[in-house]
Amino acid sequence: MTMRELFLLEPDTDEGGWQERALCAQTDPEAFFPEKGGSTREAKKVCQTCEVRQDCLESALGNDERFGIWGGLSERERRKLKKRAV
């Protein structure tokens, strides 16, 4: 019989921690999920000064987020970015 040791690890501060530092977490979430045809200007303005913008965008691309503004890009802009990367 093999005995295995289990270690409880502290959550990785980089994994998901960026979400707590995101400026969008401190603003109106509806701005980041506008209705079809609605303006994305306000959300993108917030993203421009956000210190975790790149982490947000990488997460959205990695998780195939299809709705909302992530990392300062709309759904359409993220699709274009992914197509260029392929």
PyMOL Python script that loads the backbone (N, CA, C, O; Angstrom):
from pymol import cmd

cmd.read_pdbstr("""\
ATOM      1  N   MET A   1       0.840  -1.182   0.000  1.00  0.00           N
ATOM      2  CA  MET A   1       0.000   0.000   0.000  1.00  0.00           C
ATOM      3  C   MET A   1       0.883   1.243   0.000  1.00  0.00           C
ATOM      4  O   MET A   1       1.777   1.388   0.834  1.00  0.00           O
ATOM      5  N   THR A   2       0.615   2.137  -0.952  1.00  0.00           N
ATOM      6  CA  THR A   2       1.386   3.355  -1.076  1.00  0.00           C
ATOM      7  C   THR A   2       0.674   4.479  -0.358  1.00  0.00           C
ATOM      8  O   THR A   2      -0.536   4.666  -0.493  1.00  0.00           O
ATOM      9  N   MET A   3       1.440   5.211   0.397  1.00  0.00           N
ATOM     10  CA  MET A   3       0.865   6.346   1.109  1.00  0.00           C
ATOM     11  C   MET A   3       1.207   7.627   0.356  1.00  0.00           C
ATOM     12  O   MET A   3       2.368   7.863   0.023  1.00  0.00           O
ATOM     13  N   ARG A   4       0.248   8.411   0.102  1.00  0.00           N
ATOM     14  CA  ARG A   4       0.473   9.672  -0.591  1.00  0.00           C
ATOM     15  C   ARG A   4       0.256  10.826   0.366  1.00  0.00           C
ATOM     16  O   ARG A   4      -0.639  10.816   1.211  1.00  0.00           O
ATOM     17  N   GLU A   5       1.099  11.806   0.203  1.00  0.00           N
ATOM     18  CA  GLU A   5       0.947  13.000   1.020  1.00  0.00           C
ATOM     19  C   GLU A   5       0.202  14.060   0.217  1.00  0.00           C
ATOM     20  O   GLU A   5       0.466  14.265  -0.968  1.00  0.00           O
ATOM     21  N   LEU A   6      -0.701  14.706   0.865  1.00  0.00           N
ATOM     22  CA  LEU A   6      -1.424  15.803   0.243  1.00  0.00           C
ATOM     23  C   LEU A   6      -1.001  17.100   0.904  1.00  0.00           C
ATOM     24  O   LEU A   6      -0.947  17.202   2.130  1.00  0.00           O
ATOM     25  N   PHE A   7      -0.710  18.061   0.099  1.00  0.00           N
ATOM     26  CA  PHE A   7      -0.316  19.364   0.616  1.00  0.00           C
ATOM     27  C   PHE A   7      -1.365  20.389   0.212  1.00  0.00           C
ATOM     28  O   PHE A   7      -1.763  20.450  -0.951  1.00  0.00           O
ATOM     29  N   LEU A   8      -1.799  21.168   1.140  1.00  0.00           N
ATOM     30  CA  LEU A   8      -2.719  22.254   0.828  1.00  0.00           C
ATOM     31  C   LEU A   8      -1.877  23.464   0.450  1.00  0.00           C
ATOM     32  O   LEU A   8      -1.071  23.956   1.239  1.00  0.00           O
ATOM     33  N   LEU A   9      -2.078  23.917  -0.739  1.00  0.00           N
ATOM     34  CA  LEU A   9      -1.306  25.042  -1.234  1.00  0.00           C
ATOM     35  C   LEU A   9      -2.130  26.312  -1.158  1.00  0.00           C
ATOM     36  O   LEU A   9      -3.350  26.302  -1.323  1.00  0.00           O
ATOM     37  N   GLU A  10      -1.437  27.394  -0.906  1.00  0.00           N
ATOM     38  CA  GLU A  10      -2.105  28.686  -0.926  1.00  0.00           C
ATOM     39  C   GLU A  10      -2.518  28.955  -2.367  1.00  0.00           C
ATOM     40  O   GLU A  10      -1.784  28.592  -3.286  1.00  0.00           O
ATOM     41  N   PRO A  11      -3.643  29.564  -2.585  1.00  0.00           N
ATOM     42  CA  PRO A  11      -4.033  29.880  -3.962  1.00  0.00           C
ATOM     43  C   PRO A  11      -2.974  30.746  -4.624  1.00  0.00           C
ATOM     44  O   PRO A  11      -2.428  31.655  -3.999  1.00  0.00           O
ATOM     45  N   ASP A  12      -2.690  30.469  -5.864  1.00  0.00           N
ATOM     46  CA  ASP A  12      -1.723  31.239  -6.627  1.00  0.00           C
ATOM     47  C   ASP A  12      -2.243  32.657  -6.775  1.00  0.00           C
ATOM     48  O   ASP A  12      -3.344  32.867  -7.283  1.00  0.00           O
ATOM     49  N   THR A  13      -1.465  33.620  -6.340  1.00  0.00           N
ATOM     50  CA  THR A  13      -1.929  35.001  -6.378  1.00  0.00           C
ATOM     51  C   THR A  13      -2.074  35.522  -7.796  1.00  0.00           C
ATOM     52  O   THR A  13      -2.840  36.456  -8.036  1.00  0.00           O
ATOM     53  N   ASP A  14      -1.349  34.932  -8.742  1.00  0.00           N
ATOM     54  CA  ASP A  14      -1.474  35.371 -10.124  1.00  0.00           C
ATOM     55  C   ASP A  14      -2.716  34.788 -10.781  1.00  0.00           C
ATOM     56  O   ASP A  14      -3.285  35.406 -11.682  1.00  0.00           O
ATOM     57  N   GLU A  15      -3.139  33.622 -10.349  1.00  0.00           N
ATOM     58  CA  GLU A  15      -4.269  32.934 -10.969  1.00  0.00           C
ATOM     59  C   GLU A  15      -5.574  33.490 -10.405  1.00  0.00           C
ATOM     60  O   GLU A  15      -5.968  33.164  -9.286  1.00  0.00           O
ATOM     61  N   GLY A  16      -6.227  34.322 -11.183  1.00  0.00           N
ATOM     62  CA  GLY A  16      -7.492  34.886 -10.746  1.00  0.00           C
ATOM     63  C   GLY A  16      -7.323  36.132  -9.893  1.00  0.00           C
ATOM     64  O   GLY A  16      -8.268  36.909  -9.754  1.00  0.00           O
ATOM     65  N   GLY A  17      -6.151  36.342  -9.320  1.00  0.00           N
ATOM     66  CA  GLY A  17      -5.903  37.507  -8.490  1.00  0.00           C
ATOM     67  C   GLY A  17      -6.014  38.809  -9.272  1.00  0.00           C
ATOM     68  O   GLY A  17      -6.333  39.861  -8.718  1.00  0.00           O
ATOM     69  N   TRP A  18      -5.743  38.715 -10.572  1.00  0.00           N
ATOM     70  CA  TRP A  18      -5.828  39.916 -11.395  1.00  0.00           C
ATOM     71  C   TRP A  18      -7.248  40.461 -11.398  1.00  0.00           C
ATOM     72  O   TRP A  18      -7.452  41.667 -11.533  1.00  0.00           O
ATOM     73  N   GLN A  19      -8.226  39.581 -11.252  1.00  0.00           N
ATOM     74  CA  GLN A  19      -9.620  40.009 -11.298  1.00  0.00           C
ATOM     75  C   GLN A  19      -9.960  40.944 -10.139  1.00  0.00           C
ATOM     76  O   GLN A  19     -10.783  41.848 -10.284  1.00  0.00           O
ATOM     77  N   GLU A  20      -9.336  40.727  -9.013  1.00  0.00           N
ATOM     78  CA  GLU A  20      -9.592  41.591  -7.854  1.00  0.00           C
ATOM     79  C   GLU A  20      -8.984  42.976  -8.043  1.00  0.00           C
ATOM     80  O   GLU A  20      -9.465  43.950  -7.463  1.00  0.00           O
ATOM     81  N   ARG A  21      -7.930  43.069  -8.851  1.00  0.00           N
ATOM     82  CA  ARG A  21      -7.270  44.350  -9.091  1.00  0.00           C
ATOM     83  C   ARG A  21      -7.821  45.074 -10.321  1.00  0.00           C
ATOM     84  O   ARG A  21      -7.434  46.208 -10.601  1.00  0.00           O
ATOM     85  N   ALA A  22      -8.712  44.426 -11.042  1.00  0.00           N
ATOM     86  CA  ALA A  22      -9.262  45.000 -12.273  1.00  0.00           C
ATOM     87  C   ALA A  22     -10.158  46.198 -11.967  1.00  0.00           C
ATOM     88  O   ALA A  22     -10.977  46.163 -11.049  1.00  0.00           O
ATOM     89  N   LEU A  23      -9.986  47.241 -12.745  1.00  0.00           N
ATOM     90  CA  LEU A  23     -10.810  48.441 -12.555  1.00  0.00           C
ATOM     91  C   LEU A  23     -12.281  48.183 -12.822  1.00  0.00           C
ATOM     92  O   LEU A  23     -13.143  48.827 -12.225  1.00  0.00           O
ATOM     93  N   CYS A  24     -12.578  47.245 -13.716  1.00  0.00           N
ATOM     94  CA  CYS A  24     -13.979  46.961 -14.028  1.00  0.00           C
ATOM     95  C   CYS A  24     -14.726  46.400 -12.822  1.00  0.00           C
ATOM     96  O   CYS A  24     -15.949  46.517 -12.739  1.00  0.00           O
ATOM     97  N   ALA A  25     -14.005  45.799 -11.898  1.00  0.00           N
ATOM     98  CA  ALA A  25     -14.641  45.270 -10.689  1.00  0.00           C
ATOM     99  C   ALA A  25     -15.135  46.394  -9.789  1.00  0.00           C
ATOM    100  O   ALA A  25     -15.930  46.167  -8.876  1.00  0.00           O
ATOM    101  N   GLN A  26     -14.662  47.601 -10.050  1.00  0.00           N
ATOM    102  CA  GLN A  26     -15.033  48.756  -9.232  1.00  0.00           C
ATOM    103  C   GLN A  26     -16.012  49.686  -9.952  1.00  0.00           C
ATOM    104  O   GLN A  26     -16.338  50.762  -9.451  1.00  0.00           O
ATOM    105  N   THR A  27     -16.476  49.263 -11.126  1.00  0.00           N
ATOM    106  CA  THR A  27     -17.371  50.109 -11.909  1.00  0.00           C
ATOM    107  C   THR A  27     -18.640  49.338 -12.269  1.00  0.00           C
ATOM    108  O   THR A  27     -18.825  48.190 -11.863  1.00  0.00           O
ATOM    109  N   ASP A  28     -19.490  49.978 -13.021  1.00  0.00           N
ATOM    110  CA  ASP A  28     -20.761  49.386 -13.428  1.00  0.00           C
ATOM    111  C   ASP A  28     -20.526  48.238 -14.409  1.00  0.00           C
ATOM    112  O   ASP A  28     -20.041  48.474 -15.516  1.00  0.00           O
ATOM    113  N   PRO A  29     -20.854  47.019 -14.038  1.00  0.00           N
ATOM    114  CA  PRO A  29     -20.602  45.872 -14.923  1.00  0.00           C
ATOM    115  C   PRO A  29     -21.395  45.923 -16.226  1.00  0.00           C
ATOM    116  O   PRO A  29     -20.986  45.326 -17.221  1.00  0.00           O
ATOM    117  N   GLU A  30     -22.510  46.622 -16.229  1.00  0.00           N
ATOM    118  CA  GLU A  30     -23.322  46.709 -17.446  1.00  0.00           C
ATOM    119  C   GLU A  30     -22.586  47.402 -18.579  1.00  0.00           C
ATOM    120  O   GLU A  30     -22.873  47.143 -19.748  1.00  0.00           O
ATOM    121  N   ALA A  31     -21.644  48.275 -18.257  1.00  0.00           N
ATOM    122  CA  ALA A  31     -20.867  48.956 -19.292  1.00  0.00           C
ATOM    123  C   ALA A  31     -20.016  47.964 -20.080  1.00  0.00           C
ATOM    124  O   ALA A  31     -19.694  48.210 -21.243  1.00  0.00           O
ATOM    125  N   PHE A  32     -19.651  46.850 -19.459  1.00  0.00           N
ATOM    126  CA  PHE A  32     -18.778  45.864 -20.098  1.00  0.00           C
ATOM    127  C   PHE A  32     -19.548  44.793 -20.858  1.00  0.00           C
ATOM    128  O   PHE A  32     -18.958  43.954 -21.539  1.00  0.00           O
ATOM    129  N   PHE A  33     -20.848  44.829 -20.737  1.00  0.00           N
ATOM    130  CA  PHE A  33     -21.712  43.898 -21.465  1.00  0.00           C
ATOM    131  C   PHE A  33     -22.865  44.664 -22.087  1.00  0.00           C
ATOM    132  O   PHE A  33     -24.023  44.460 -21.725  1.00  0.00           O
ATOM    133  N   PRO A  34     -22.540  45.560 -23.038  1.00  0.00           N
ATOM    134  CA  PRO A  34     -23.596  46.384 -23.650  1.00  0.00           C
ATOM    135  C   PRO A  34     -24.517  45.531 -24.518  1.00  0.00           C
ATOM    136  O   PRO A  34     -24.132  44.478 -25.026  1.00  0.00           O
ATOM    137  N   GLU A  35     -25.730  46.016 -24.668  1.00  0.00           N
ATOM    138  CA  GLU A  35     -26.671  45.330 -25.552  1.00  0.00           C
ATOM    139  C   GLU A  35     -26.160  45.447 -26.978  1.00  0.00           C
ATOM    140  O   GLU A  35     -25.355  46.328 -27.281  1.00  0.00           O
ATOM    141  N   LYS A  36     -26.618  44.571 -27.845  1.00  0.00           N
ATOM    142  CA  LYS A  36     -26.188  44.581 -29.231  1.00  0.00           C
ATOM    143  C   LYS A  36     -26.384  45.975 -29.827  1.00  0.00           C
ATOM    144  O   LYS A  36     -27.465  46.559 -29.753  1.00  0.00           O
ATOM    145  N   GLY A  37     -25.317  46.481 -30.414  1.00  0.00           N
ATOM    146  CA  GLY A  37     -25.360  47.817 -30.994  1.00  0.00           C
ATOM    147  C   GLY A  37     -25.063  48.925 -30.002  1.00  0.00           C
ATOM    148  O   GLY A  37     -24.935  50.088 -30.385  1.00  0.00           O
ATOM    149  N   GLY A  38     -24.952  48.567 -28.710  1.00  0.00           N
ATOM    150  CA  GLY A  38     -24.669  49.563 -27.683  1.00  0.00           C
ATOM    151  C   GLY A  38     -23.216  49.997 -27.714  1.00  0.00           C
ATOM    152  O   GLY A  38     -22.369  49.325 -28.302  1.00  0.00           O
ATOM    153  N   SER A  39     -22.938  51.104 -27.090  1.00  0.00           N
ATOM    154  CA  SER A  39     -21.593  51.671 -27.077  1.00  0.00           C
ATOM    155  C   SER A  39     -20.651  50.902 -26.154  1.00  0.00           C
ATOM    156  O   SER A  39     -21.030  50.490 -25.058  1.00  0.00           O
ATOM    157  N   THR A  40     -19.430  50.721 -26.615  1.00  0.00           N
ATOM    158  CA  THR A  40     -18.384  50.078 -25.806  1.00  0.00           C
ATOM    159  C   THR A  40     -17.381  51.117 -25.313  1.00  0.00           C
ATOM    160  O   THR A  40     -16.415  50.784 -24.626  1.00  0.00           O
ATOM    161  N   ARG A  41     -17.618  52.367 -25.668  1.00  0.00           N
ATOM    162  CA  ARG A  41     -16.671  53.441 -25.383  1.00  0.00           C
ATOM    163  C   ARG A  41     -16.330  53.559 -23.896  1.00  0.00           C
ATOM    164  O   ARG A  41     -15.157  53.659 -23.534  1.00  0.00           O
ATOM    165  N   GLU A  42     -17.342  53.548 -23.043  1.00  0.00           N
ATOM    166  CA  GLU A  42     -17.118  53.734 -21.601  1.00  0.00           C
ATOM    167  C   GLU A  42     -16.262  52.598 -21.024  1.00  0.00           C
ATOM    168  O   GLU A  42     -15.341  52.848 -20.247  1.00  0.00           O
ATOM    169  N   ALA A  43     -16.564  51.370 -21.398  1.00  0.00           N
ATOM    170  CA  ALA A  43     -15.808  50.223 -20.894  1.00  0.00           C
ATOM    171  C   ALA A  43     -14.368  50.271 -21.382  1.00  0.00           C
ATOM    172  O   ALA A  43     -13.442  50.032 -20.607  1.00  0.00           O
ATOM    173  N   LYS A  44     -14.176  50.574 -22.638  1.00  0.00           N
ATOM    174  CA  LYS A  44     -12.823  50.623 -23.201  1.00  0.00           C
ATOM    175  C   LYS A  44     -11.998  51.727 -22.553  1.00  0.00           C
ATOM    176  O   LYS A  44     -10.784  51.598 -22.397  1.00  0.00           O
ATOM    177  N   LYS A  45     -12.661  52.801 -22.182  1.00  0.00           N
ATOM    178  CA  LYS A  45     -11.992  53.913 -21.507  1.00  0.00           C
ATOM    179  C   LYS A  45     -11.440  53.449 -20.147  1.00  0.00           C
ATOM    180  O   LYS A  45     -10.324  53.806 -19.769  1.00  0.00           O
ATOM    181  N   VAL A  46     -12.225  52.663 -19.433  1.00  0.00           N
ATOM    182  CA  VAL A  46     -11.788  52.109 -18.145  1.00  0.00           C
ATOM    183  C   VAL A  46     -10.602  51.166 -18.372  1.00  0.00           C
ATOM    184  O   VAL A  46      -9.622  51.204 -17.629  1.00  0.00           O
ATOM    185  N   CYS A  47     -10.698  50.331 -19.393  1.00  0.00           N
ATOM    186  CA  CYS A  47      -9.646  49.350 -19.678  1.00  0.00           C
ATOM    187  C   CYS A  47      -8.302  50.006 -20.001  1.00  0.00           C
ATOM    188  O   CYS A  47      -7.251  49.457 -19.671  1.00  0.00           O
ATOM    189  N   GLN A  48      -8.330  51.161 -20.636  1.00  0.00           N
ATOM    190  CA  GLN A  48      -7.093  51.823 -21.052  1.00  0.00           C
ATOM    191  C   GLN A  48      -6.138  52.073 -19.891  1.00  0.00           C
ATOM    192  O   GLN A  48      -4.921  52.025 -20.070  1.00  0.00           O
ATOM    193  N   THR A  49      -6.669  52.335 -18.725  1.00  0.00           N
ATOM    194  CA  THR A  49      -5.808  52.651 -17.585  1.00  0.00           C
ATOM    195  C   THR A  49      -5.687  51.498 -16.587  1.00  0.00           C
ATOM    196  O   THR A  49      -5.102  51.664 -15.517  1.00  0.00           O
ATOM    197  N   CYS A  50      -6.228  50.347 -16.928  1.00  0.00           N
ATOM    198  CA  CYS A  50      -6.235  49.219 -15.998  1.00  0.00           C
ATOM    199  C   CYS A  50      -4.900  48.475 -16.036  1.00  0.00           C
ATOM    200  O   CYS A  50      -4.399  48.128 -17.105  1.00  0.00           O
ATOM    201  N   GLU A  51      -4.342  48.240 -14.870  1.00  0.00           N
ATOM    202  CA  GLU A  51      -3.030  47.584 -14.769  1.00  0.00           C
ATOM    203  C   GLU A  51      -3.064  46.099 -15.135  1.00  0.00           C
ATOM    204  O   GLU A  51      -2.015  45.515 -15.406  1.00  0.00           O
ATOM    205  N   VAL A  52      -4.223  45.489 -15.149  1.00  0.00           N
ATOM    206  CA  VAL A  52      -4.315  44.050 -15.446  1.00  0.00           C
ATOM    207  C   VAL A  52      -4.967  43.788 -16.806  1.00  0.00           C
ATOM    208  O   VAL A  52      -5.480  42.698 -17.059  1.00  0.00           O
ATOM    209  N   ARG A  53      -4.939  44.785 -17.663  1.00  0.00           N
ATOM    210  CA  ARG A  53      -5.579  44.675 -18.975  1.00  0.00           C
ATOM    211  C   ARG A  53      -5.068  43.465 -19.767  1.00  0.00           C
ATOM    212  O   ARG A  53      -5.864  42.723 -20.342  1.00  0.00           O
ATOM    213  N   GLN A  54      -3.768  43.265 -19.799  1.00  0.00           N
ATOM    214  CA  GLN A  54      -3.190  42.159 -20.561  1.00  0.00           C
ATOM    215  C   GLN A  54      -3.610  40.811 -19.973  1.00  0.00           C
ATOM    216  O   GLN A  54      -3.927  39.881 -20.715  1.00  0.00           O
ATOM    217  N   ASP A  55      -3.612  40.702 -18.652  1.00  0.00           N
ATOM    218  CA  ASP A  55      -4.060  39.460 -17.999  1.00  0.00           C
ATOM    219  C   ASP A  55      -5.516  39.169 -18.350  1.00  0.00           C
ATOM    220  O   ASP A  55      -5.892  38.026 -18.608  1.00  0.00           O
ATOM    221  N   CYS A  56      -6.312  40.209 -18.355  1.00  0.00           N
ATOM    222  CA  CYS A  56      -7.735  40.085 -18.675  1.00  0.00           C
ATOM    223  C   CYS A  56      -7.925  39.585 -20.106  1.00  0.00           C
ATOM    224  O   CYS A  56      -8.714  38.676 -20.363  1.00  0.00           O
ATOM    225  N   LEU A  57      -7.186  40.196 -21.027  1.00  0.00           N
ATOM    226  CA  LEU A  57      -7.304  39.806 -22.430  1.00  0.00           C
ATOM    227  C   LEU A  57      -6.844  38.365 -22.629  1.00  0.00           C
ATOM    228  O   LEU A  57      -7.505  37.597 -23.328  1.00  0.00           O
ATOM    229  N   GLU A  58      -5.730  37.996 -22.029  1.00  0.00           N
ATOM    230  CA  GLU A  58      -5.230  36.623 -22.146  1.00  0.00           C
ATOM    231  C   GLU A  58      -6.236  35.619 -21.589  1.00  0.00           C
ATOM    232  O   GLU A  58      -6.439  34.550 -22.165  1.00  0.00           O
ATOM    233  N   SER A  59      -6.857  35.964 -20.480  1.00  0.00           N
ATOM    234  CA  SER A  59      -7.860  35.089 -19.885  1.00  0.00           C
ATOM    235  C   SER A  59      -9.062  34.938 -20.814  1.00  0.00           C
ATOM    236  O   SER A  59      -9.568  33.832 -21.008  1.00  0.00           O
ATOM    237  N   ALA A  60      -9.512  36.044 -21.384  1.00  0.00           N
ATOM    238  CA  ALA A  60     -10.666  36.009 -22.296  1.00  0.00           C
ATOM    239  C   ALA A  60     -10.362  35.166 -23.526  1.00  0.00           C
ATOM    240  O   ALA A  60     -11.202  34.383 -23.969  1.00  0.00           O
ATOM    241  N   LEU A  61      -9.172  35.322 -24.073  1.00  0.00           N
ATOM    242  CA  LEU A  61      -8.796  34.547 -25.252  1.00  0.00           C
ATOM    243  C   LEU A  61      -8.645  33.069 -24.908  1.00  0.00           C
ATOM    244  O   LEU A  61      -9.070  32.196 -25.665  1.00  0.00           O
ATOM    245  N   GLY A  62      -8.040  32.804 -23.767  1.00  0.00           N
ATOM    246  CA  GLY A  62      -7.835  31.419 -23.339  1.00  0.00           C
ATOM    247  C   GLY A  62      -9.117  30.694 -22.976  1.00  0.00           C
ATOM    248  O   GLY A  62      -9.216  29.477 -23.134  1.00  0.00           O
ATOM    249  N   ASN A  63     -10.095  31.441 -22.491  1.00  0.00           N
ATOM    250  CA  ASN A  63     -11.373  30.851 -22.078  1.00  0.00           C
ATOM    251  C   ASN A  63     -12.470  31.043 -23.126  1.00  0.00           C
ATOM    252  O   ASN A  63     -13.634  30.719 -22.889  1.00  0.00           O
ATOM    253  N   ASP A  64     -12.088  31.565 -24.270  1.00  0.00           N
ATOM    254  CA  ASP A  64     -13.020  31.778 -25.376  1.00  0.00           C
ATOM    255  C   ASP A  64     -14.265  32.559 -24.946  1.00  0.00           C
ATOM    256  O   ASP A  64     -15.395  32.179 -25.253  1.00  0.00           O
ATOM    257  N   GLU A  65     -14.026  33.661 -24.225  1.00  0.00           N
ATOM    258  CA  GLU A  65     -15.132  34.524 -23.808  1.00  0.00           C
ATOM    259  C   GLU A  65     -15.772  35.118 -25.053  1.00  0.00           C
ATOM    260  O   GLU A  65     -15.082  35.722 -25.875  1.00  0.00           O
ATOM    261  N   ARG A  66     -17.041  34.959 -25.199  1.00  0.00           N
ATOM    262  CA  ARG A  66     -17.714  35.407 -26.414  1.00  0.00           C
ATOM    263  C   ARG A  66     -18.518  36.682 -26.238  1.00  0.00           C
ATOM    264  O   ARG A  66     -18.969  37.271 -27.221  1.00  0.00           O
ATOM    265  N   PHE A  67     -18.698  37.106 -25.021  1.00  0.00           N
ATOM    266  CA  PHE A  67     -19.513  38.298 -24.772  1.00  0.00           C
ATOM    267  C   PHE A  67     -18.749  39.285 -23.910  1.00  0.00           C
ATOM    268  O   PHE A  67     -17.939  38.893 -23.070  1.00  0.00           O
ATOM    269  N   GLY A  68     -19.007  40.544 -24.119  1.00  0.00           N
ATOM    270  CA  GLY A  68     -18.466  41.580 -23.262  1.00  0.00           C
ATOM    271  C   GLY A  68     -17.127  42.131 -23.711  1.00  0.00           C
ATOM    272  O   GLY A  68     -16.509  41.652 -24.663  1.00  0.00           O
ATOM    273  N   ILE A  69     -16.706  43.154 -22.991  1.00  0.00           N
ATOM    274  CA  ILE A  69     -15.417  43.792 -23.221  1.00  0.00           C
ATOM    275  C   ILE A  69     -14.424  43.162 -22.248  1.00  0.00           C
ATOM    276  O   ILE A  69     -14.637  43.166 -21.035  1.00  0.00           O
ATOM    277  N   TRP A  70     -13.359  42.631 -22.785  1.00  0.00           N
ATOM    278  CA  TRP A  70     -12.304  41.992 -21.986  1.00  0.00           C
ATOM    279  C   TRP A  70     -10.961  42.512 -22.476  1.00  0.00           C
ATOM    280  O   TRP A  70     -10.676  42.474 -23.673  1.00  0.00           O
ATOM    281  N   GLY A  71     -10.146  42.993 -21.566  1.00  0.00           N
ATOM    282  CA  GLY A  71      -8.836  43.497 -21.961  1.00  0.00           C
ATOM    283  C   GLY A  71      -8.915  44.655 -22.939  1.00  0.00           C
ATOM    284  O   GLY A  71      -7.981  44.899 -23.702  1.00  0.00           O
ATOM    285  N   GLY A  72     -10.016  45.356 -22.915  1.00  0.00           N
ATOM    286  CA  GLY A  72     -10.186  46.514 -23.781  1.00  0.00           C
ATOM    287  C   GLY A  72     -10.665  46.194 -25.184  1.00  0.00           C
ATOM    288  O   GLY A  72     -10.744  47.085 -26.030  1.00  0.00           O
ATOM    289  N   LEU A  73     -10.989  44.924 -25.444  1.00  0.00           N
ATOM    290  CA  LEU A  73     -11.434  44.533 -26.777  1.00  0.00           C
ATOM    291  C   LEU A  73     -12.850  43.972 -26.750  1.00  0.00           C
ATOM    292  O   LEU A  73     -13.252  43.301 -25.800  1.00  0.00           O
ATOM    293  N   SER A  74     -13.593  44.261 -27.812  1.00  0.00           N
ATOM    294  CA  SER A  74     -14.950  43.730 -27.957  1.00  0.00           C
ATOM    295  C   SER A  74     -14.892  42.300 -28.481  1.00  0.00           C
ATOM    296  O   SER A  74     -13.820  41.783 -28.796  1.00  0.00           O
ATOM    297  N   GLU A  75     -16.048  41.677 -28.569  1.00  0.00           N
ATOM    298  CA  GLU A  75     -16.121  40.303 -29.100  1.00  0.00           C
ATOM    299  C   GLU A  75     -15.525  40.243 -30.503  1.00  0.00           C
ATOM    300  O   GLU A  75     -14.712  39.369 -30.804  1.00  0.00           O
ATOM    301  N   ARG A  76     -15.928  41.163 -31.342  1.00  0.00           N
ATOM    302  CA  ARG A  76     -15.464  41.204 -32.734  1.00  0.00           C
ATOM    303  C   ARG A  76     -13.948  41.395 -32.790  1.00  0.00           C
ATOM    304  O   ARG A  76     -13.263  40.724 -33.562  1.00  0.00           O
ATOM    305  N   GLU A  77     -13.432  42.301 -31.978  1.00  0.00           N
ATOM    306  CA  GLU A  77     -11.987  42.569 -31.980  1.00  0.00           C
ATOM    307  C   GLU A  77     -11.189  41.353 -31.506  1.00  0.00           C
ATOM    308  O   GLU A  77     -10.109  41.072 -32.025  1.00  0.00           O
ATOM    309  N   ARG A  78     -11.725  40.636 -30.520  1.00  0.00           N
ATOM    310  CA  ARG A  78     -11.031  39.428 -30.049  1.00  0.00           C
ATOM    311  C   ARG A  78     -11.037  38.334 -31.116  1.00  0.00           C
ATOM    312  O   ARG A  78     -10.048  37.623 -31.295  1.00  0.00           O
ATOM    313  N   ARG A  79     -12.164  38.207 -31.822  1.00  0.00           N
ATOM    314  CA  ARG A  79     -12.235  37.215 -32.920  1.00  0.00           C
ATOM    315  C   ARG A  79     -11.185  37.514 -33.986  1.00  0.00           C
ATOM    316  O   ARG A  79     -10.490  36.609 -34.449  1.00  0.00           O
ATOM    317  N   LYS A  80     -11.073  38.785 -34.375  1.00  0.00           N
ATOM    318  CA  LYS A  80     -10.074  39.186 -35.362  1.00  0.00           C
ATOM    319  C   LYS A  80      -8.662  38.890 -34.878  1.00  0.00           C
ATOM    320  O   LYS A  80      -7.817  38.419 -35.638  1.00  0.00           O
ATOM    321  N   LEU A  81      -8.422  39.171 -33.612  1.00  0.00           N
ATOM    322  CA  LEU A  81      -7.105  38.933 -33.027  1.00  0.00           C
ATOM    323  C   LEU A  81      -6.765  37.436 -33.061  1.00  0.00           C
ATOM    324  O   LEU A  81      -5.641  37.054 -33.388  1.00  0.00           O
ATOM    325  N   LYS A  82      -7.739  36.605 -32.722  1.00  0.00           N
ATOM    326  CA  LYS A  82      -7.526  35.151 -32.738  1.00  0.00           C
ATOM    327  C   LYS A  82      -7.284  34.649 -34.153  1.00  0.00           C
ATOM    328  O   LYS A  82      -6.438  33.779 -34.362  1.00  0.00           O
ATOM    329  N   LYS A  83      -8.019  35.186 -35.136  1.00  0.00           N
ATOM    330  CA  LYS A  83      -7.832  34.759 -36.530  1.00  0.00           C
ATOM    331  C   LYS A  83      -6.443  35.103 -37.019  1.00  0.00           C
ATOM    332  O   LYS A  83      -5.812  34.310 -37.718  1.00  0.00           O
ATOM    333  N   ARG A  84      -5.959  36.284 -36.655  1.00  0.00           N
ATOM    334  CA  ARG A  84      -4.608  36.699 -37.073  1.00  0.00           C
ATOM    335  C   ARG A  84      -3.540  35.828 -36.431  1.00  0.00           C
ATOM    336  O   ARG A  84      -2.488  35.588 -37.025  1.00  0.00           O
ATOM    337  N   ALA A  85      -3.808  35.354 -35.220  1.00  0.00           N
ATOM    338  CA  ALA A  85      -2.833  34.517 -34.500  1.00  0.00           C
ATOM    339  C   ALA A  85      -2.726  33.112 -35.082  1.00  0.00           C
ATOM    340  O   ALA A  85      -1.718  32.431 -34.890  1.00  0.00           O
ATOM    341  N   VAL A  86      -3.764  32.681 -35.793  1.00  0.00           N
ATOM    342  CA  VAL A  86      -3.776  31.320 -36.350  1.00  0.00           C
ATOM    343  C   VAL A  86      -3.044  31.252 -37.629  1.00  0.00           C
ATOM    344  O   VAL A  86      -2.956  30.183 -38.233  1.00  0.00           O
TER     345      VAL A  86
END
""", "prot")
cmd.dss("prot")
cmd.show_as("cartoon", "prot")
cmd.util.cbc("prot")
cmd.orient("prot")
